Amino acid sequence: MNCVILCAGYGTRLGELTKDCPKPLLPIADRPMVEYILEKLQEAGVRSGVLVSNHRFYQHFVRWASGGVGQMELQIIDDGTTTNENRLGAIGDLDLALRAADIREDFVVVNGDNLFTFSLQPILDFYRTKGNTIVLYDVGSKDVARQMGIARCDDQGRVVDFVEKPADPPSTCVSIGIYLYRPEVRDLVRRYLEQGNSPDRTGDFVAWLHKQAPVYGYTVSNEEGIWYDIGTPDQYREADELMRRLLGRA
């Protein structure tokens, strides 16, 4: 299993916090946010992958990775973009990563600003049984859900509908930017882009993909761990305080 960590966004909603630092390298409880992702991937046995950065922050990630990334063999890729206006978008970056690293095996995609404490192992076990899998989490608020992607699944867990940022969310169970895909999805990513679909959001790709191939949803329970969305300076501070409490560093 390979991984692709998408870190080429510009984190504009965080204002001054991301002026000179990419969002995934912002410290949470004294560690760069992305290190928590790497830790969870390695715990689940993922040992190789790709991290995609924009050109503006590429050297930041290179310097960070030179300090060691555990047992992970991690390739840092520069997508060549310099502003939020000329970014490739998440799916454009995913396509770049899959081809630059020539990934032809199963792969897990993680948005680089994800902060979560649950284990990925049960999700990997589910994926090996079911196939293409998106990870869902109940945020308990329709106001929050309006800013996310919402999946509707049948009794077998198969995704039968997916919509990004609905005005009236049918549930508060949202897609949280973790996806596990079979090797054939590599070519479907390219087909999606060649058809002129939006390269910007991973959820838009899921909305298209589930009509091309089976996709299943794995819902993480609150008992398994937490997931925290970091989009604003206040949410960043709250996440830092939360992790400090959980790690006994408050």
KETORKOL-140653 format. One record per residue: x, y, z of N, C-alpha, C in turn; residue in one letter. Coordinates in steps of 0.001 Angstrom, whole numbers, padded with zeros to 6 digits, always signed. Example, Ala and Ser with C-alpha at 12.3 -4.5 7.8 and 13.67 -1.06 7.14 Angstrom:
2
+013190-005690+007800+012300-004500+007800+013200-003300+007800A +012850-002250+007080+013670-001060+007140+012900+000030+007870S 
//
This chain:
250
+000849-001199+000000+000000+000000+000000+000884+001249+000000M +000664+002112-000981+001339+003396-001067+000425+004482-000517N +000984+005649-000264+000159+006777+000160+000485+008008-000671C -000517+008842-000831-000339+010164-001438-000892+011171-000436V -000034+012084+000024-000449+013103+000981-000504+014437+000239I -001689+015008+000186-001911+016225-000597-001659+017460+000274L -000572+018172-000030-000165+019318+000787+000109+020557-000062C -000519+020662-001217-000204+021760-002127-001165+022935-002022A -002096+022898-001068-002990+024031-000878-002257+025206-000250G -002918+026348-000232-002277+027566+000273-002828+028030+001621Y -003840+027344+002156-004340+027645+003492-004731+029089+003684G -005370+029690+002683-005634+031130+002712-006547+031551+003864T -007440+030666+004298-008356+031038+005379-007636+031238+006710R -006408+030745+006808-005652+030885+008057-004860+032185+008123L -004931+032981+007070-004327+034306+007092-002829+034305+007333G -002386+035078+008322-000960+035252+008600-000276+033956+009018E -001036+033008+009556-000442+031748+010009+000231+030994+008869L -000313+031120+007660+000244+030380+006519+000957+031299+005527T +001282+032509+005968+002017+033420+005090+003405+032878+004779K +004067+032327+005792+005433+031834+005620+005582+030361+006005D +004454+029669+006171+004505+028254+006559+003317+027524+005948C +003528+026397+005285+002390+025641+004749+001548+025073+005883P +000256+025015+005657-000671+024564+006688-000287+023213+007303K +000095+022194+006509+000423+020898+007115+001648+020912+008026P +002473+021970+007941+003649+022058+008810+003418+022961+010018L +002229+023521+010147+001925+024284+011355+001998+023356+012570L +002560+023821+013675+002703+022937+014842+001386+022743+015586P +001112+021493+015892+000005+021108+016761+000628+020345+017931I +000495+020886+019128+001134+020287+020310+002617+020030+020040A +003275+021061+019459+004730+021086+019247+005220+020154+018144D +004304+019633+017307+004722+018807+016174+004021+019294+014922R +004694+019276+013760+004000+019616+012524+002777+018712+012331P +001681+019314+011900+000424+018592+011743+000585+017315+010914M +001359+017385+009837+001481+016251+008926+002155+015043+009589V +002919+015273+010652+003594+014150+011310+002599+013201+011974E +001473+013727+012419+000446+012852+012992-000127+011927+011916Y -000260+012450+010702-000731+011624+009583+000276+010521+009285I +001542+010892+009178+002583+009899+008887+002631+008821+009962L +002472+009227+011192+002492+008276+012302+001379+007246+012156E +000172+007701+011825-000963+006793+011672-000793+005893+010456K -000240+006420+009390+000008+005600+008200+001023+004500+008504L +002090+004862+009194+003120+003874+009505+002612+002825+010493Q +001788+003240+011444+001195+002275+012372+000377+001220+011621E -000218+001641+010486-001037+000727+009691-000215-000040+008656A +001103+000141+008671+001968-000636+007796+002307+000001+006470G +001929+001259+006262+002263+001951+005014+003695+002459+005119V +004517+002083+004171+005944+002381+004279+006489+003240+003140R +005690+003532+002118+006188+004358+001016+005081+005250+000497S +005500+006399-000017+004486+007292-000534+005060+008579-001073G +004131+009479-001385+004451+010746-002025+003744+011869-001283V +004439+012966-001071+003826+014175-000543+003924+015234-001632L +002791+015828-001994+002770+016848-003043+002693+018228-002412V +003637+019082-002767+003673+020461-002299+003518+021403-003492S +003105+022631-003229+003224+023649-004265+004674+024137-004311N +004998+024912-005331+006379+025376-005492+006772+026359-004387H +005823+027165-003959+006107+028185-002949+006641+027582-001659R +006107+026430-001263+006499+025842+000021+007297+024539-000133F +007698+024237-001347+008403+022971-001599+009629+022804-000701Y +010466+023838-000608+011691+023724+000200+011378+023573+001677Q +010247+024110+002139+009842+023905+003531+009670+022415+003818H +009011+021722+002888+008788+020287+003084+010078+019492+002930F +010937+019906+002014+012222+019223+001839+013047+019327+003117V +013117+020525+003696+013877+020705+004949+013257+019885+006080R +011933+019905+006157+011261+019124+007201+011571+017640+007045W +011450+017100+005839+011660+015667+005604+013116+015269+005838A +014039+016207+005669+015457+015874+005874+015744+015546+007330S +014828+015936+008223+015006+015617+009634+014557+014219+009997G +013997+013498+008997+013562+012132+009232+012055+012018+009289G +011542+010985+008638+010089+010755+008614+009779+009330+009059V +010494+008892+010091+010266+007543+010612+010695+006477+009621G +009878+005444+009495+010193+004338+008589+009602+004541+007200Q +009051+005712+006961+008414+006001+005685+009443+006405+004625M +009356+005794+003449+010129+006243+002290+009245+007248+001556E +009521+008535+001769+008614+009578+001313+009276+010458+000264L +008647+010535-000892+009116+011388-001976+008347+012711-001941Q +009077+013831-001984+008440+015144-001996+008394+015641-003441I +007201+016013-003905+007015+016452-005288+006553+017905-005318I +007146+018672-006210+006798+020080-006425+005815+020148-007589D +004604+020694-007331+003624+020748-008426+003791+021975-009309D +004761+022840-008968+005095+023965-009839+004235+025199-009682G +003206+025170-008841+002328+026331-008709+002838+027281-007628T +002435+028545-007747+002957+029556-006825+001881+030350-006096T +000627+030257-006534-000450+031004-005892-001713+030155-005821T -002634+030593-004986-003924+029918-004883-004680+029980-006199N -004413+031005-006989-005133+031198-008243-004659+030240-009340E -003392+029828-009318-002927+028936-010395-002673+027509-009906N -003209+027164-008736-003006+025810-008198-003588+024750-009140R -003048+023549-009043-003541+022438-009864-004849+021883-009335L -005110+022058-008052-006270+021436-007425-005902+020058-006895G -006688+019560-005969-006362+018301-005299-006279+017132-006274A -007202+017069-007227-007180+015938-008165-006071+016116-009190I -005780+017353-009570-004624+017590-010430-003340+017154-009750G -003223+017437-008462-002038+017022-007705-001995+015507-007519D -003150+014897-007316-003193+013441-007176-002717+012780-008459L -003192+013253-009596-002766+012705-010887-001260+012871-011058D -000742+014046-010716+000697+014293-010804+001472+013300-009951L +001021+013089-008710+001730+012199-007787+001729+010758-008283A +000591+010275-008738+000476+008892-009196+001408+008614-010359L +001573+009598-011224+002406+009399-012408+003880+009684-012136R +004146+010698-011331+005543+011015-011022+006208+009892-010246A +005455+009274-009331+005989+008169-008532+005683+006812-009153A +004966+006821-010275+004595+005591-010989+003918+004585-010052D +002929+005065-009310+002203+004213-008373+001208+003351-009133I +001365+002045-009030+000483+001107-009733-000134+000088-008775R +000080+000299-007478-000483-000588-006461-001642+000127-005760E -002253-000571-004805-003272+000062-003967-002663+001309-003318D -003490+002343-003146-002957+003559-002530-004013+004240-001673F -003525+004919-000632-004378+005698+000245-004047+007169+000045V -005077+007982-000101-004923+009422-000290-005377+010121+000993V -004539+011031+001501-004888+011765+002718-004654+013252+002479V -005672+014056+002761-005472+015503+002720-004504+015890+003838N -003506+016692+003496-002409+016965+004425-002747+017813+005621G -003968+018360+005654-004351+019145+006825-005299+018368+007736D -005347+017049+007572-006177+016205+008426-005550+016060+009808N -006364+016185+010827-005915+015918+012193-006870+014888+012794L -006355+013699+013065-007210+012642+013609-006406+011758+014548F -007131+011089+015455-006454+010233+016441-006802+008767+016273T -007725+008426+015382-008137+007033+015235-007129+006240+014397F -007139+004927+014605-006261+004036+013855-006780+003835+012436S -005858+003738+011486-006234+003445+010106-006341+001946+009839L -005895+001113+010778-005866-000334+010535-007253-000922+010266Q -008289-000604+011077-009616-001155+010766-010142-000713+009406P -009762+000491+008984-010187+000994+007682-009498+000215+006572I -008207-000073+006760-007487-000888+005777-008083-002293+005686L -008460-002864+006819-009078-004189+006823-010406-004158+006063D -011204-003111+006277-012472-002927+005572-012225-002807+004069F -011232-002012+003711-010882-001797+002298-010482-003099+001604Y -009717-003925+002293-009269-005176+001675-010433-006122+001406R -011501-005967+002164-012696-006787+001951-013620-006185+000900T -013817-004870+000970-014818-004199+000147-014285-003609-001158K -013099-002997-001098-012599-002261-002259-012562-000768-001976G -012613+000042-003020-012499+001497-002899-013322+002020-001725N -012663+002790-000860-013290+003197+000400-013029+004670+000691T -014089+005378+001121-013930+006731+001646-014231+006688+003142I -013573+007558+003898-013745+007564+005347-014719+008675+005730V -015702+008320+006564-016752+009234+006989-016696+009435+008502L -017205+010595+008947-017179+010923+010372-018364+011828+010677Y -019038+011553+011792-020200+012354+012179-019734+013593+012938D -019881+014766+012304-019437+016013+012939-020509+016589+013856V -021706+016017+013820-022756+016402+014759-023343+017781+014559G -023075+018407+013423-023576+019755+013176-023855+019944+011694S -025072+020370+011368-025395+020618+009961-024668+021854+009433K -024380+022813+010314-023619+023983+009882-022228+023578+009405D -021601+022659+010139-020288+022146+009725-020435+021283+008478V -021462+020440+008446-021663+019528+007319-021869+020270+006009A -022425+021476+006053-022645+022264+004835-021335+022608+004125R -020239+022565+004871-018931+022891+004295-018166+021658+003830Q -018807+020491+003915-018120+019230+003626-018836+018456+002518M -018265+017297+002179-018906+016383+001254-019724+015357+002021G -020921+015076+001525-021832+014151+002197-022084+012943+001307I -021883+011753+001856-022145+010516+001123-023403+009847+001659A -024172+009253+000759-025299+008400+001151-024956+006979+000728R -025042+006055+001671-024649+004673+001416-025853+003742+001575C -025827+002615+000852-026902+001630+000993-026617+000706+002175D -027429-000326+002331-027298-001233+003477-025979-001996+003482D -025340-002096+002331-024060-002783+002241-022870-001837+002413Q -023169-000562+002619-022104+000426+002781-021641+001040+001480G -022260+000649+000357-021835+001181-000937-022386+002592-001131R -021528+003492-001611-021933+004874-001857-022890+004910-003046V -024067+005492-002836-025057+005616-003917-025295+007072-004286V -024757+007990-003484-024865+009409-003811-023792+010162-003036D -023285+011223-003645-022269+012044-002982-022420+013473-003476F -022488+014409-002543-022630+015812-002925-021698+016669-002075V -021028+017624-002715-020132+018538-002009-020905+019760-001517E -020702+020116-000267-021216+021332+000349-022702+021572+000057K -023559+020636+000437-024992+020820+000188-025585+021913+001073P -026539+022668+000530-027190+023719+001310-028005+023132+002448A -028581+021939+002202-029378+021270+003225-028867+019836+003377D -027836+019629+004207-027226+018304+004327-028229+017254+004802P -028288+016102+004143-029187+015039+004588-028731+014372+005872P -027474+014580+006242-026953+014025+007492-025769+014864+007939S -025231+014543+009104-024035+015230+009600-022802+014335+009492T -022927+013251+008738-021814+012319+008516-021085+012748+007245C -019855+013202+007387-019153+013837+006273-017913+013042+005854V -017498+013283+004628-016247+012726+004119-015100+013581+004648S -014053+012936+005173-013009+013686+005886-011641+013666+005208I -011612+013401+003915-010347+013542+003206-009377+012395+003364G -009908+011180+003553-009087+009967+003571-009752+008978+002625I -008990+008501+001620-009555+007641+000577-008597+006488+000302Y -009145+005289+000136-008335+004117-000177-008805+003567-001517L -007865+003423-002457-008236+003104-003829-007472+001915-004396Y -008184+001160-005236-007573+000079-006007-006680+000666-007109R -005736-000121-007634-004807+000386-008653-005496+000965-009888P -006636+000400-010288-007293+000870-011507-007829+002293-011387E -007925+002810-010181-008408+004179-010004-007395+005184-010554V -006141+004788-010626-005112+005661-011226-005547+006151-012598R -005997+005237-013447-006415+005626-014795-007745+006366-014790D -008577+006096-013782-009845+006814-013685-009620+008272-013277L -008582+008527-012492-008231+009904-012153-007905+010671-013429V -007110+010070-014293-006755+010727-015550-007994+010924-016440R -008862+009914-016512-010064+010038-017321-010959+011163-016805R -011083+011236-015486-011885+012295-014865-011403+013674-015304Y -010096+013875-015283-009534+015170-015669-009670+015409-017167L -009459+014384-017967-009567+014538-019419-010979+014881-019856E -011955+014504-019047-013348+014834-019367-013705+016272-018994Q -012742+016994-018428-012971+018389-018099-013630+018634-016757G -013638+017632-015901-014229+017798-014571-013326+018645-013676N -013906+019198-012608-013164+020089-011713-011990+019373-011067S -010777+019947-011163-009613+019327-010534-009438+019714-009080P -010359+020519-008557-010083+021218-007299-010302+020389-006045D -011389+019597-005974-011760+018958-004710-011821+017445-004837R -011288+016760-003825-011312+015299-003834-012738+014764-003798T -013654+015497-003155-015039+015057-003093-015721+015055-004443G -015385+016011-005306-015960+016030-006647-015567+014770-007413D -014352+014294-007172-013917+013064-007824-014708+011870-007305F -014958+011815-005996-015761+010723-005431-017161+010731-006024V -017742+011932-006175-019085+012041-006752-019136+011459-008159A -018045+011579-008887-017940+011004-010242-017566+009527-010180W -016624+009183-009305-016078+007830-009270-017123+006780-008910L -018002+007070-007969-018928+006034-007514-019903+005607-008615H -019961+006398-009701-020787+006030-010851-020009+005202-011876K -018698+005125-011679-017837+004361-012588-017430+003015-011993Q -017315+002966-010672-016827+001765-009984-017390+001761-008566A -017506+000587-007949-018003+000537-006570-017111+001307-005607P -017742+002093-004741-017061+002831-003683-017861+002613-002401V -017158+002357-001309-017823+002089-000031-017434+003138+001004Y -018290+003317+001985-018022+004261+003060-017753+003551+004370G -016681+003938+005027-016366+003443+006371-016568+004596+007337Y -017496+004429+008272-017782+005483+009234-016999+005249+010521T -016143+006212+010861-015370+006152+012106-016281+006587+013252V -016362+005769+014277-017180+006121+015438-016398+007038+016376S -017124+007753+017208-016476+008632+018183-015600+007849+019148N -015970+006569+019369-015180+005728+020277-013813+005397+019679E -013720+005383+018347-012456+005049+017696-011451+006193+017763E -011958+007413+017875-011059+008555+017915-011738+009799+017401G -010972+010878+017323-011532+012152+016882-010943+012571+015537I -011686+013423+014863-011201+014106+013666-011502+015577+013847W -010558+016429+013471-010753+017857+013681-010467+018605+012394Y -011416+019455+012009-011262+020287+010820-010575+021601+011211D -009506+021938+010506-008775+023166+010794-008852+024066+009571I -009714+025076+009655-009873+025978+008530-009644+027435+008882G -009814+027774+010156-009684+029163+010597-008657+029253+011722T -008150+030447+012018-007221+030594+013149-007811+030101+014464P -009080+030350+014706-009708+029866+015941-009721+028346+015994D -010052+027699+014871-010054+026235+014833-008640+025683+015024Q -007651+026388+014493-006266+025963+014683-005886+025994+016159Y -006227+027081+016837-005907+027186+018261-006653+026135+019080R -007920+025899+018724-008709+024882+019424-008092+023490+019228E -007647+023205+018004-007036+021904+017727-005739+021726+018509A -004945+022778+018594-003699+022721+019354-003977+022445+020826D -004951+023146+021376-005313+022944+022783-005851+021537+023012E -006670+021055+022081-007241+019715+022207-006154+018652+022224L -005212+018725+021281-004151+017727+021222-003230+017817+022431M -003009+019005+022914-002188+019145+024127-002842+018442+025309R -004165+018594+025429-004879+017913+026505-004813+016406+026329R -005046+015943+025107-005034+014501+024847-003659+013884+025104L -002615+014659+024818-001245+014157+024984-000651+014510+026349L -001444+015175+027182-000969+015539+028509+000052+016643+028513G -000057+017562+027517+000908+018667+027420+000260+020025+027695R -000968+020018+028167-001666+021294+028394-001025+022088+029516A 
//
